[in-house]
């Protein structure tokens, strides 16, 4: 060690065992060397403790770090590879399905979207509500039915003592059509399998379809909303009640009474299902 000729001020040197040296001036090189030796001794002791520690880590614990964990920040769409999109059919939860289709660009609506509007609510609900397509507010937020039509839908649910947490809400089309145009059968063809997978995962007892598009998507051209509205239809063993879209009610307030009749029917069916449990 190089000798130190100048006076060295030690301001409270603390050792691991709690020993302190008082504030003092030191001129002797021997004391400096003694301090360094103490530090070396302490470091050696700590190293021996670490080496002798019996740390058993099983394979399951290590496996947690084998694959990268994806962190999804609000408002940022995760990047999904073509492989994950092609495997969306294998999804076993709504979260897996949402992640798998979040990068979908299969139709032209994906080119102009801000966010995919996948779904909202309880993925284990007994009631599923299906609309047509996202609008401007939904495109910006990534959540279905948050505009004026959505507020009206919330009031309709409240009238039968339900909330968004009691149902699962989705649209036939996951991306906003430019100009809020009504999607045609050809235009929603790519999105329809995603909706059917959502229905499979939720496995609801009742589906409430809103407007002509979801009715067309599930049953085909032989079913018109003005003719079958309020009827009980069957979709793979699930009761389906078609009714008008809330947006239609904004411009046609007189139709509210028909929607009220339809949701009362839904409420009655739902209550019967609950009583049979």
MOUR-V541800 format. One record per backbone hydrogen bond with DSSP energy under -0.5 kcal/mol. CO is the residue of the C=O (numbers start at 0). NH is the residue of the N-H. If there is no record, write none. Layout:
CO	NH
CO	NH
//
This chain:
2	4
7	9
7	25
8	10
9	11
9	23
11	13
12	20
14	17
18	14
23	9
25	7
27	30
27	31
28	32
29	33
30	34
31	35
32	36
33	37
34	38
35	39
36	40
37	41
38	42
39	43
40	44
41	45
42	46
43	47
44	48
45	49
46	50
47	51
48	52
52	54
53	55
54	56
55	57
57	61
58	62
59	63
60	63
61	64
62	65
62	66
69	71
70	72
72	75
74	76
77	79
80	84
81	85
82	86
84	87
86	89
87	90
92	96
93	97
94	98
95	99
96	100
97	101
100	103
106	109
107	110
108	111
108	112
115	117
119	168
120	122
121	124
125	204
125	205
126	167
127	207
128	130
128	169
129	209
130	171
131	172
133	176
134	138
135	139
136	140
137	141
146	150
147	151
148	152
149	153
150	154
151	155
152	156
153	157
154	158
155	159
156	159
156	161
157	160
162	165
163	121
163	166
165	126
166	121
167	128
168	119
169	130
173	116
176	179
177	180
183	187
184	188
187	191
188	192
190	193
190	194
191	195
192	196
193	197
194	198
195	199
196	200
197	201
198	202
204	238
205	127
206	208
206	240
207	129
208	210
208	242
210	214
211	215
212	216
213	217
214	218
215	219
219	222
221	223
223	226
223	227
224	228
227	230
230	232
230	241
232	234
232	239
234	237
237	234
238	206
239	232
239	241
240	208
241	229
242	210
244	247
244	248
245	249
246	250
247	251
251	254
252	255
253	256
254	257
254	258
255	259
256	260
257	261
258	262
259	263
260	264
261	265
262	266
263	267
264	268
265	269
266	270
267	271
268	272
269	273
270	274
271	275
273	276
//
